[in-house]
Amino acid sequence: MRTVIFDLDGTLADTSADLIAAANACFQGLGKGDLLDPVKDALTAFQGGRAMLRLGFDRLGEGGEAEVDAQYPVLLSCYERAIDRHTTLYPGAVDAVVALREAGFGAGVCTNKPERLADMLLTRLGVRGLFGSLVGADTLRVRKPDPAPYRLSVERTGGAVTRSMLIGDTDTDRQTGLAAGVPVALVTFGPEGKDVARLKPEALLGDFADLPRLAETFLPRD
């Protein structure tokens, strides 16, 4: 089976506002107020919870990895309580996945979000059933850009890595593709826009409507 694997945050869904809100809740609890901006800091949000905490502590000029580690469980708890308050799927994402499946492709998700939270979010958004696999940051002992989670997501979807590609939005996804030896398309509707071209992916994706054609290009029928 030809398989297309998707990143979640910043690729399938714009989760930045809810992620930033969770990080700010941590800083509010420390009496520091809101340190992150949901628009200006969206790119950092897509780099993960610890990245947001580091940015906030850097702006304070205090704190280190011990403080980040201490606040990370708090962030996850806050995020879980309001995981889909502002989050939306990017336009055309559902139609693109449906079209891929109708054309015989398998679809899966490989994310650096904890698996339980990723499953919860996809379920709340009503799209969990579209994906044959879901591999999160804690499914294995390693996470992207290590290729093992990607490979597992392809295998659980019923595909072969040699007949697969990754859709993502950051350098982590680019490096994952290089490590796995598969083509990567990076979306240009995230906070970096077309600047993701600097990462030299095999393709840029500016509209989900173009994905089925793109997948056929990189993963032609036998």
BALOBA-1460 file (C-alpha; in Angstrom, 3 decimals):
// residues 222
<rec num="1" residu="m" x="0.000" y="0.000" z="0.000"/>
<rec num="2" residu="r" x="1.150" y="3.513" z="-0.808"/>
<rec num="3" residu="t" x="1.146" y="5.507" z="2.417"/>
<rec num="4" residu="v" x="1.078" y="9.189" z="3.346"/>
<rec num="5" residu="i" x="2.043" y="10.026" z="6.923"/>
<rec num="6" residu="f" x="1.095" y="13.378" z="8.439"/>
<rec num="7" residu="d" x="2.535" y="15.431" z="11.226"/>
<rec num="8" residu="l" x="-0.246" y="16.858" z="13.422"/>
<rec num="9" residu="d" x="0.560" y="20.256" z="14.952"/>
<rec num="10" residu="g" x="1.055" y="22.859" z="12.261"/>
<rec num="11" residu="t" x="0.340" y="20.379" z="9.471"/>
<rec num="12" residu="l" x="-3.129" y="18.901" z="9.876"/>
<rec num="13" residu="a" x="-4.333" y="21.356" z="12.514"/>
<rec num="14" residu="d" x="-3.503" y="24.816" z="13.783"/>
<rec num="15" residu="t" x="-3.043" y="24.038" z="17.474"/>
<rec num="16" residu="s" x="-0.873" y="27.036" z="18.306"/>
<rec num="17" residu="a" x="-3.395" y="29.089" z="20.300"/>
<rec num="18" residu="d" x="-4.274" y="26.224" z="22.644"/>
<rec num="19" residu="l" x="-0.614" y="25.272" z="23.068"/>
<rec num="20" residu="i" x="0.384" y="28.848" z="23.868"/>
<rec num="21" residu="a" x="-2.514" y="29.145" z="26.322"/>
<rec num="22" residu="a" x="-1.259" y="26.065" z="28.165"/>
<rec num="23" residu="a" x="2.263" y="27.466" z="28.410"/>
<rec num="24" residu="n" x="0.960" y="30.820" z="29.590"/>
<rec num="25" residu="a" x="-1.071" y="29.027" z="32.255"/>
<rec num="26" residu="c" x="2.208" y="27.707" z="33.636"/>
<rec num="27" residu="f" x="3.705" y="31.189" z="33.801"/>
<rec num="28" residu="q" x="0.523" y="32.571" z="35.326"/>
<rec num="29" residu="g" x="0.804" y="29.951" z="38.048"/>
<rec num="30" residu="l" x="4.306" y="31.211" z="38.749"/>
<rec num="31" residu="g" x="3.009" y="34.769" z="39.037"/>
<rec num="32" residu="k" x="4.691" y="35.870" z="35.801"/>
<rec num="33" residu="g" x="1.628" y="36.533" z="33.632"/>
<rec num="34" residu="d" x="1.352" y="35.763" z="29.916"/>
<rec num="35" residu="l" x="4.830" y="35.600" z="28.406"/>
<rec num="36" residu="l" x="3.976" y="34.135" z="25.009"/>
<rec num="37" residu="d" x="1.918" y="35.540" z="22.158"/>
<rec num="38" residu="p" x="-0.436" y="33.145" z="20.314"/>
<rec num="39" residu="v" x="0.378" y="34.713" z="16.944"/>
<rec num="40" residu="k" x="4.002" y="35.827" z="17.160"/>
<rec num="41" residu="d" x="5.102" y="32.667" z="18.962"/>
<rec num="42" residu="a" x="3.111" y="30.170" z="16.892"/>
<rec num="43" residu="l" x="6.251" y="28.683" z="15.343"/>
<rec num="44" residu="t" x="7.671" y="27.925" z="18.787"/>
<rec num="45" residu="a" x="4.369" y="26.315" z="19.763"/>
<rec num="46" residu="f" x="4.752" y="23.851" z="16.913"/>
<rec num="47" residu="q" x="8.201" y="22.932" z="18.229"/>
<rec num="48" residu="g" x="6.682" y="21.489" z="21.385"/>
<rec num="49" residu="g" x="5.844" y="22.197" z="25.004"/>
<rec num="50" residu="r" x="9.388" y="22.367" z="26.272"/>
<rec num="51" residu="a" x="10.328" y="24.819" z="23.519"/>
<rec num="52" residu="m" x="7.534" y="27.158" z="24.651"/>
<rec num="53" residu="l" x="8.609" y="26.919" z="28.277"/>
<rec num="54" residu="r" x="12.226" y="27.603" z="27.372"/>
<rec num="55" residu="l" x="11.202" y="30.680" z="25.398"/>
<rec num="56" residu="g" x="9.184" y="32.039" z="28.304"/>
<rec num="57" residu="f" x="11.939" y="31.474" z="30.823"/>
<rec num="58" residu="d" x="14.462" y="33.044" z="28.430"/>
<rec num="59" residu="r" x="12.308" y="36.167" z="28.296"/>
<rec num="60" residu="l" x="12.313" y="36.271" z="32.061"/>
<rec num="61" residu="g" x="16.054" y="35.863" z="32.108"/>
<rec num="62" residu="e" x="15.723" y="33.080" z="34.607"/>
<rec num="63" residu="g" x="15.036" y="29.380" z="34.880"/>
<rec num="64" residu="g" x="16.742" y="26.428" z="33.267"/>
<rec num="65" residu="e" x="16.037" y="22.863" z="32.263"/>
<rec num="66" residu="a" x="15.055" y="21.923" z="35.823"/>
<rec num="67" residu="e" x="12.300" y="24.533" z="35.753"/>
<rec num="68" residu="v" x="11.242" y="23.445" z="32.277"/>
<rec num="69" residu="d" x="11.034" y="19.829" z="33.433"/>
<rec num="70" residu="a" x="9.034" y="20.862" z="36.498"/>
<rec num="71" residu="q" x="6.499" y="22.841" z="34.473"/>
<rec num="72" residu="y" x="6.120" y="20.402" z="31.605"/>
<rec num="73" residu="p" x="3.590" y="18.128" z="33.386"/>
<rec num="74" residu="v" x="1.653" y="21.244" z="34.402"/>
<rec num="75" residu="l" x="1.585" y="22.364" z="30.776"/>
<rec num="76" residu="l" x="0.275" y="18.981" z="29.621"/>
<rec num="77" residu="s" x="-2.447" y="19.045" z="32.263"/>
<rec num="78" residu="c" x="-3.535" y="22.557" z="31.292"/>
<rec num="79" residu="y" x="-3.461" y="21.647" z="27.616"/>
<rec num="80" residu="e" x="-5.587" y="18.547" z="28.112"/>
<rec num="81" residu="r" x="-8.316" y="20.536" z="29.851"/>
<rec num="82" residu="a" x="-8.717" y="22.863" z="26.853"/>
<rec num="83" residu="i" x="-7.197" y="20.865" z="24.015"/>
<rec num="84" residu="d" x="-9.630" y="21.974" z="21.316"/>
<rec num="85" residu="r" x="-10.867" y="25.357" z="22.487"/>
<rec num="86" residu="h" x="-9.258" y="27.227" z="19.591"/>
<rec num="87" residu="t" x="-7.762" y="24.439" z="17.474"/>
<rec num="88" residu="t" x="-9.017" y="23.992" z="13.915"/>
<rec num="89" residu="l" x="-8.111" y="21.713" z="11.046"/>
<rec num="90" residu="y" x="-6.455" y="23.494" z="8.168"/>
<rec num="91" residu="p" x="-8.769" y="24.108" z="5.188"/>
<rec num="92" residu="g" x="-9.016" y="21.125" z="2.898"/>
<rec num="93" residu="a" x="-7.240" y="18.692" z="5.226"/>
<rec num="94" residu="v" x="-10.181" y="16.320" z="5.613"/>
<rec num="95" residu="d" x="-11.039" y="16.335" z="1.910"/>
<rec num="96" residu="a" x="-7.405" y="15.605" z="1.035"/>
<rec num="97" residu="v" x="-7.164" y="12.611" z="3.364"/>
<rec num="98" residu="v" x="-10.505" y="11.268" z="2.124"/>
<rec num="99" residu="a" x="-9.336" y="11.646" z="-1.480"/>
<rec num="100" residu="l" x="-6.102" y="9.812" z="-0.711"/>
<rec num="101" residu="r" x="-7.960" y="6.932" z="0.890"/>
<rec num="102" residu="e" x="-10.364" y="6.715" z="-2.052"/>
<rec num="103" residu="a" x="-7.341" y="6.500" z="-4.366"/>
<rec num="104" residu="g" x="-5.997" y="3.547" z="-2.387"/>
<rec num="105" residu="f" x="-3.472" y="5.304" z="-0.176"/>
<rec num="106" residu="g" x="-3.115" y="4.566" z="3.505"/>
<rec num="107" residu="a" x="-2.935" y="7.554" z="5.867"/>
<rec num="108" residu="g" x="-1.349" y="7.802" z="9.292"/>
<rec num="109" residu="v" x="-0.155" y="10.348" z="11.837"/>
<rec num="110" residu="c" x="3.332" y="10.620" z="13.309"/>
<rec num="111" residu="t" x="3.595" y="13.410" z="15.862"/>
<rec num="112" residu="n" x="5.801" y="14.590" z="18.718"/>
<rec num="113" residu="k" x="2.682" y="15.244" z="20.770"/>
<rec num="114" residu="p" x="2.107" y="12.578" z="23.468"/>
<rec num="115" residu="e" x="0.083" y="9.775" z="21.889"/>
<rec num="116" residu="r" x="-2.857" y="9.990" z="24.299"/>
<rec num="117" residu="l" x="-3.273" y="13.720" z="23.717"/>
<rec num="118" residu="a" x="-2.927" y="13.319" z="19.961"/>
<rec num="119" residu="d" x="-5.593" y="10.617" z="19.992"/>
<rec num="120" residu="m" x="-7.848" y="12.821" z="22.106"/>
<rec num="121" residu="l" x="-7.430" y="15.801" z="19.805"/>
<rec num="122" residu="l" x="-8.026" y="13.880" z="16.580"/>
<rec num="123" residu="t" x="-11.103" y="12.301" z="18.148"/>
<rec num="124" residu="r" x="-12.463" y="15.658" z="19.301"/>
<rec num="125" residu="l" x="-11.890" y="17.046" z="15.807"/>
<rec num="126" residu="g" x="-13.834" y="14.108" z="14.382"/>
<rec num="127" residu="v" x="-11.055" y="12.740" z="12.174"/>
<rec num="128" residu="r" x="-9.406" y="9.935" z="14.149"/>
<rec num="129" residu="g" x="-11.116" y="7.321" z="11.982"/>
<rec num="130" residu="l" x="-9.446" y="8.667" z="8.839"/>
<rec num="131" residu="f" x="-6.023" y="7.466" z="9.969"/>
<rec num="132" residu="g" x="-4.865" y="3.882" z="10.117"/>
<rec num="133" residu="s" x="-2.119" y="4.638" z="12.609"/>
<rec num="134" residu="l" x="-1.132" y="7.149" z="15.247"/>
<rec num="135" residu="v" x="2.380" y="7.249" z="16.665"/>
<rec num="136" residu="g" x="3.181" y="9.883" z="19.277"/>
<rec num="137" residu="a" x="6.180" y="11.198" z="21.146"/>
<rec num="138" residu="d" x="5.938" y="8.501" z="23.816"/>
<rec num="139" residu="t" x="4.855" y="5.521" z="21.708"/>
<rec num="140" residu="l" x="8.508" y="4.478" z="21.443"/>
<rec num="141" residu="r" x="11.563" y="5.460" z="23.451"/>
<rec num="142" residu="v" x="12.578" y="7.823" z="20.645"/>
<rec num="143" residu="r" x="10.708" y="10.528" z="18.773"/>
<rec num="144" residu="k" x="11.107" y="12.389" z="15.491"/>
<rec num="145" residu="p" x="13.547" y="13.130" z="13.888"/>
<rec num="146" residu="d" x="14.576" y="9.576" z="14.749"/>
<rec num="147" residu="p" x="13.087" y="7.549" z="11.873"/>
<rec num="148" residu="a" x="11.729" y="4.740" z="14.082"/>
<rec num="149" residu="p" x="8.369" y="6.433" z="14.894"/>
<rec num="150" residu="y" x="7.862" y="7.212" z="11.223"/>
<rec num="151" residu="r" x="8.592" y="3.648" z="10.200"/>
<rec num="152" residu="l" x="6.206" y="2.335" z="12.835"/>
<rec num="153" residu="s" x="3.444" y="4.653" z="11.655"/>
<rec num="154" residu="v" x="3.837" y="3.355" z="8.099"/>
<rec num="155" residu="e" x="3.881" y="-0.284" z="9.216"/>
<rec num="156" residu="r" x="0.803" y="0.148" z="11.413"/>
<rec num="157" residu="t" x="-1.003" y="1.702" z="8.476"/>
<rec num="158" residu="g" x="-0.255" y="-1.416" z="6.465"/>
<rec num="159" residu="g" x="2.274" y="0.122" z="4.131"/>
<rec num="160" residu="a" x="5.965" y="-0.123" z="3.293"/>
<rec num="161" residu="v" x="8.427" y="2.669" z="4.048"/>
<rec num="162" residu="t" x="9.781" y="2.506" z="0.495"/>
<rec num="163" residu="r" x="6.288" y="3.411" z="-0.763"/>
<rec num="164" residu="s" x="5.592" y="6.258" z="1.637"/>
<rec num="165" residu="m" x="6.035" y="9.991" z="2.138"/>
<rec num="166" residu="l" x="5.757" y="12.482" z="4.988"/>
<rec num="167" residu="i" x="3.743" y="15.708" z="5.149"/>
<rec num="168" residu="g" x="5.057" y="18.117" z="7.776"/>
<rec num="169" residu="d" x="5.870" y="21.709" z="8.608"/>
<rec num="170" residu="t" x="9.204" y="21.960" z="10.424"/>
<rec num="171" residu="d" x="12.860" y="21.001" z="10.242"/>
<rec num="172" residu="t" x="12.047" y="18.074" z="12.536"/>
<rec num="173" residu="d" x="9.854" y="16.614" z="9.792"/>
<rec num="174" residu="r" x="12.466" y="17.347" z="7.145"/>
<rec num="175" residu="q" x="15.148" y="15.573" z="9.156"/>
<rec num="176" residu="t" x="12.799" y="12.660" z="9.813"/>
<rec num="177" residu="g" x="12.299" y="12.206" z="6.095"/>
<rec num="178" residu="l" x="16.026" y="12.305" z="5.440"/>
<rec num="179" residu="a" x="16.653" y="9.741" z="8.188"/>
<rec num="180" residu="a" x="13.930" y="7.445" z="6.862"/>
<rec num="181" residu="g" x="14.915" y="7.936" z="3.237"/>
<rec num="182" residu="v" x="11.477" y="9.151" z="2.128"/>
<rec num="183" residu="p" x="10.238" y="12.284" z="0.328"/>
<rec num="184" residu="v" x="8.904" y="15.138" z="2.443"/>
<rec num="185" residu="a" x="6.405" y="17.836" z="1.532"/>
<rec num="186" residu="l" x="6.373" y="20.807" z="3.890"/>
<rec num="187" residu="v" x="3.245" y="22.944" z="4.126"/>
<rec num="188" residu="t" x="3.541" y="26.674" z="3.512"/>
<rec num="189" residu="f" x="0.385" y="27.759" z="5.370"/>
<rec num="190" residu="g" x="2.054" y="27.581" z="8.791"/>
<rec num="191" residu="p" x="3.803" y="30.437" z="10.626"/>
<rec num="192" residu="e" x="6.956" y="30.164" z="8.494"/>
<rec num="193" residu="g" x="5.033" y="30.367" z="5.233"/>
<rec num="194" residu="k" x="7.174" y="29.803" z="2.161"/>
<rec num="195" residu="d" x="10.326" y="30.244" z="4.245"/>
<rec num="196" residu="v" x="10.204" y="26.485" z="4.841"/>
<rec num="197" residu="a" x="11.721" y="26.250" z="1.351"/>
<rec num="198" residu="r" x="15.064" y="26.909" z="3.046"/>
<rec num="199" residu="l" x="14.862" y="23.347" z="4.401"/>
<rec num="200" residu="k" x="14.943" y="22.037" z="0.820"/>
<rec num="201" residu="p" x="12.128" y="19.485" z="1.046"/>
<rec num="202" residu="e" x="11.224" y="17.436" z="-1.977"/>
<rec num="203" residu="a" x="8.048" y="19.525" z="-2.308"/>
<rec num="204" residu="l" x="6.148" y="22.457" z="-0.864"/>
<rec num="205" residu="l" x="2.406" y="22.180" z="-0.230"/>
<rec num="206" residu="g" x="0.467" y="25.429" z="-0.202"/>
<rec num="207" residu="d" x="-3.028" y="23.973" z="-0.491"/>
<rec num="208" residu="f" x="-4.339" y="20.597" z="0.662"/>
<rec num="209" residu="a" x="-6.298" y="20.379" z="-2.587"/>
<rec num="210" residu="d" x="-2.966" y="19.724" z="-4.319"/>
<rec num="211" residu="l" x="-1.990" y="16.815" z="-2.076"/>
<rec num="212" residu="p" x="-3.593" y="13.907" z="-3.979"/>
<rec num="213" residu="r" x="-1.797" y="14.942" z="-7.170"/>
<rec num="214" residu="l" x="1.444" y="15.433" z="-5.263"/>
<rec num="215" residu="a" x="1.177" y="11.997" z="-3.670"/>
<rec num="216" residu="e" x="0.618" y="10.403" z="-7.070"/>
<rec num="217" residu="t" x="3.758" y="12.157" z="-8.324"/>
<rec num="218" residu="f" x="6.012" y="10.827" z="-5.582"/>
<rec num="219" residu="l" x="4.245" y="7.496" z="-5.105"/>
<rec num="220" residu="p" x="3.016" y="6.429" z="-8.551"/>
<rec num="221" residu="r" x="1.050" y="3.251" z="-9.039"/>
<rec num="222" residu="d" x="3.105" y="0.194" z="-9.943"/>
